[in-house]
Amino acid sequence: MLSRVADSLYWMARSIERAENLARIIDVNLQLLLDVQGADRENLDRYWMPLVISTGDEELFLKLYDSATMQTVTEFLSTNPENPSCIRKCVARARENARMVRDQISDEVWESLNSLHLFLRSSEADRLRRNSPSDFFERVLHGSYLLQGLIDCTVPRIENWEFIRLGKFLERADKTTRVLDILSLSDESEGIQSLQSTAILRSCSGYHPYRRIYGSVPEASKIVDFLLFSNDFPRSAAFCIRKVNDSLHRITGVAANYYSNDAERLGGRLVADLNFGSTSEVFQTGLHPYLDTLQGRFNEIGNGIFNAFIHYLDPVTDDEAAMQQQ
């Protein structure tokens, strides 16, 4: 497989997953805030800033807006052209990566992704976001679900599939920890901490699975255990990194207990750490420092993937690259 193809498939998957996660977390918070309509405006506005912080784009946000409100945050994370990580830009990047490897994906996947891209660029999307934001985000979510299903149903289980899985699960692990980090930003004086806990679980599609296992009102320690260390929940950090590690070994053909590159070494070590990790260790370290370290390790695995499979040993000049692209 060409490095260019692997890179495009990997980032196509990451961008789709990122757009889906943003749409879900915004939609969940819009729905849950209906339960606190009696709260004063200042408290409701303070509830939105942790969402921006969880994406890591608070510096850019504060340059563009004076304050974090429902209107400013939803616009910033969904369609603002100044935000390179907004939903519209993520889907556009996914579509561009898919276009570059059009012959490597199925017609169904391409048509579905192109349809979602065209919707987000349309006046209908702008009107829907302003007048019925929940319907807008539901449209994005359903588009992503359709794409995920089509990829599962139509892409052969060869290297193409494994690079798509690498991107999807590494991005999903990162976004789960970023959503979970909202717990460390909670302010008990606001009186809505329990709603934030519910929002965190729903933002990871984990509310009902959590209740099925724990059968109780969401608690911080149990949420951490569920979203970090669960071996069965498909959005937990442990589950996602195990899938990343599996795909790495399928690509290289190296046995699971060995490694042939830094990505496999780092992935295998992180799988072991999460398999034997505990919530007491997390809170002893501090939730935010632990999650921050974990996100750094995800980035190291991503760099390892780039160096092992994407990096060109003899980089070409811009002119040569343009000629090759033609």
N, C-alpha and C positions, 0 to 999 in steps of 0.2 A: 504494500500500500504506500502511495506517495505521502510524504509528510504534510503536504498542502491539504490533501483530502482528510487525513486524520485530524488536523488542526480545525478545519471547517466543521466537521461533524461534531467534534468535541465542543466547540463554542456555540454551535447551533443548539445543542442540547442544554448547555449552561444558560443560554439566553432565554430559552423557552421556560425553563424551570424558574429563573429569576422573575420573569414577568408573571408567572402563575402565583408565586409566593407573594409578590407585591399586591396583586389583585385580591388575594385571599385575606391578607392582613388588613387591608383598608376596608374591604367589605365587612369583615367581622367586626371591626371597631365601629363602623357606621351603624350596624344592627344593634350592638350592645349599648351604644350610647342612648338609644331610645329608652333604655331602662332607667336612665338617670336624668331624665328631662327636668326634674325638679332641682338639679344642682345649679349653682350659679355659673355664669358665663366664664369667669376666670378659672374655676376648677375644671370645666370642660375643656377649655383651651389648653391648659397645662397637661391634659391627658394625651394630647396629640404629639407633643414634642418627643416623647420617648420613641415613637414610631420612626421619626426622622433619624434620631440618634442610632437606632438599631440598624439602619441601612448604612451608617458611616458617612452620610452626606450632609451632616448638620452645618458644616462650614459653608458649603455652597448654598444651602437653604437660607441661612442667615444673611447672606449677601443679596439674595433675591427678594426676601420677604422681611417685614418688620416683626411679625409674630407668627406663632404656630396656631392655626385655627383649622377647623374642618375643611374650609374652602381652600386655604393655602396649601395644606399638606396633601390633600387629594389631588390638587392640580399639579403640585411639584412631583409627586410620585407616579402620576399617571401619564400626563401629556406635555409637561413643560419642556420646550425644546432646549432650554439651557441645562437641563439635567440629563447627562448621558446615560443614567441608569434608570430612567423612567420606563414605564411599561411600553409606551409607544416606541422608544428607541431600542429597547430590548428585543421586541418582536421584529423591528426593522433589521437589526443585526442578525437575528436568527434567519430571517428570510434571505439576506444577502449571502450568508454562509451557505445556506441550502442551494442558492442559485449557482454558487461556485462549484458545487459538487452535484449538480442536477442529475447526472447519470448514476449517482451512487445511492439515491433514495428513490422510493416508489412514487408513482404519479399521485397516489392518494395523499401521501405526506406532503408533497409539494403543493398540491391544490388546496389542501386544508390550511397550510401555513400562509400561503399567498392570500387566501380569503380573509384570514384574521388580520394580516398586514393591511389589506385594502380597507377593511372595516375601520381600523384604528386611524387611518388617514382621512376618513370620510367626514363630511359635515354631520352625518347621523351620529357618529361617535361623540363629537363635541356636544351636540344637542343632548344626547342621552346622559353624558357625564354631568352636565349642568342641571338637567331637570329630573333625572332619575339615576343618581350615581350607583345605587345598588344594582340596577339592571345592567348598567355599563360594565361593572366588575364581574357580574355573573356571565356576561357575554364573553369576556376575556377568559374566565375560568373554564367555561364549557369548550372554548376553542382550544385551550391547552389540553384538557382532558381528551378531546377528540384526537389531537395530535399524538398524545402519549399512547392512546389505544391503537392508532394506525401504525405507529412505529413498532409497537409490540407485535402487530398482526402481519406486517408486510415486509419488514427488514430481515433478511437472512441472518442467522446467528454466526456471523463471521467477524472479521476485524472491524468492519463498519459498525456493527451492533455494539461491540465492546467499547469503542471510542465514544459512542453515544451514551452508553451507560456510565462511563467514566465522568463525562461532563454532567450528566443528570444527578448522579448520587453525590459527587463532590460539592456541587452547588447546593443541593438539598441539605446536606450536612451543615454547610456554612450558614444557610438561612435559618435552620432550626436553632442553632446556637445564638444567632442574632435576635431571633424572636424571644428566646428564653432569657436573654440578657435584659429584657424589659423588666423582669422580676427585680433585678438589682437597682432599677431606676424608680421603683414604686415608692410612692409617698403615702404612708398610712394615714396621714392627716386628711387626705383628700376623701377618705371614706369610700373609695371605689376599688380598693386593692383586690377584693374578691372578684369583682368584674374583670380586672386586669388578668387575674389568674385564669378565669374562664376564657378570656379573649386570647391568651397565649395558647391554650390548648386548641381552641377552634381555629386559630391561625395556622396550626400545624395539622389540621383535620384529625385532632387527637382527643376531642372532648368525650365522645361516646366510648372509644376504646379505653380511655382512662377510667371512666366510670364503671365500665365492665370489669376491669381488673381490681380497682381499689374500692369501688362502691361508696364513695364518700365525696363530700364537698372538696374541691381542689385545694391542696395544701402545697406549700412551696417545696418541701423536701420530696414529696411524692412526684410532683411535676418534674423536678430535676432528675429523679431516678428514671422516670418514664421516658423523657425526651432525650436523655443522654445515654442510658445504659440498657434500655429494652432491646432484647434480641429478636423480638417479633414485630414490633411496630415499625412500618416501612419508612417512617420519617425520623426515627431516632438516630442520633449521631453514630452509635455503635452499629446499627443495621446498615446505614449508608456506607460507612467506611469499610465494613466487611465486603460489601458489593464492589466498592472501588478496588479493594485488594484482590478480589476474585478476578475481576476483569483484567487487571494488570498481569496476573499470572497466566491468564488465558492468551493474552496477546504475546507474551514472551515465550510461553511454553515451559517456564521454569516451575519446578515443584513448589508447593505452597510453603514449605518450611525453609526455602532458600530464596535468595534474591539475586538479580542480575543488574540492577540499577538502583539509584537513590530513591526513586518513587516507590519501588517494591519494598525497599528497606524501611523507609519512613512509614509506609502504609501498614506493613506488618507490625511494626512497633506500636503504632497507634491502635491497631486492632487489639493487641494484647493489653495495652493500658486501659482501654475502654471495657474490655471483657472482665478485667479484674478491678475496675474502679468502683467507687462507692460515693454515696451522697455525703457521708461524713467527711471524706477527703475533700470534696468540692467546697463544703462550707468552712472547713478548716483553712483552706487556701483563700477562700473568698470567692463568691460566685462570679463577679465580674472579672477578677484576675484569672480565674480558671478558664472561663469562656474565652477571654482574650488570648490566652496561651493556646487554647484549642484552635481558634481561628488562625493563629499564626502557623500552627502545624498543618492545617488544611492548605494554606498558601505554599508551604514548603513542598507538600505533595504535588500541588499544581505546578510548581517550578520544576520538580523532578520529572513530571510527565513531559513538560516542554523540552527539557534537556535530553530526555531519553528518546523521544519519538518525533519531536517537531523541529528541534534546533538544527540549522544547517551548518555543517562543519566549514564550508567555504561560502560565506555569504556573498551574494552578488550585489552589484551596484543597483541604484534605482533605475537607471536606463536599461540595464540588462534585465531587471525584473519586469519592467514594462514590456520589453520585447518578448520575454517568455510568456507573459500573461496573454499577449496578442496571439 
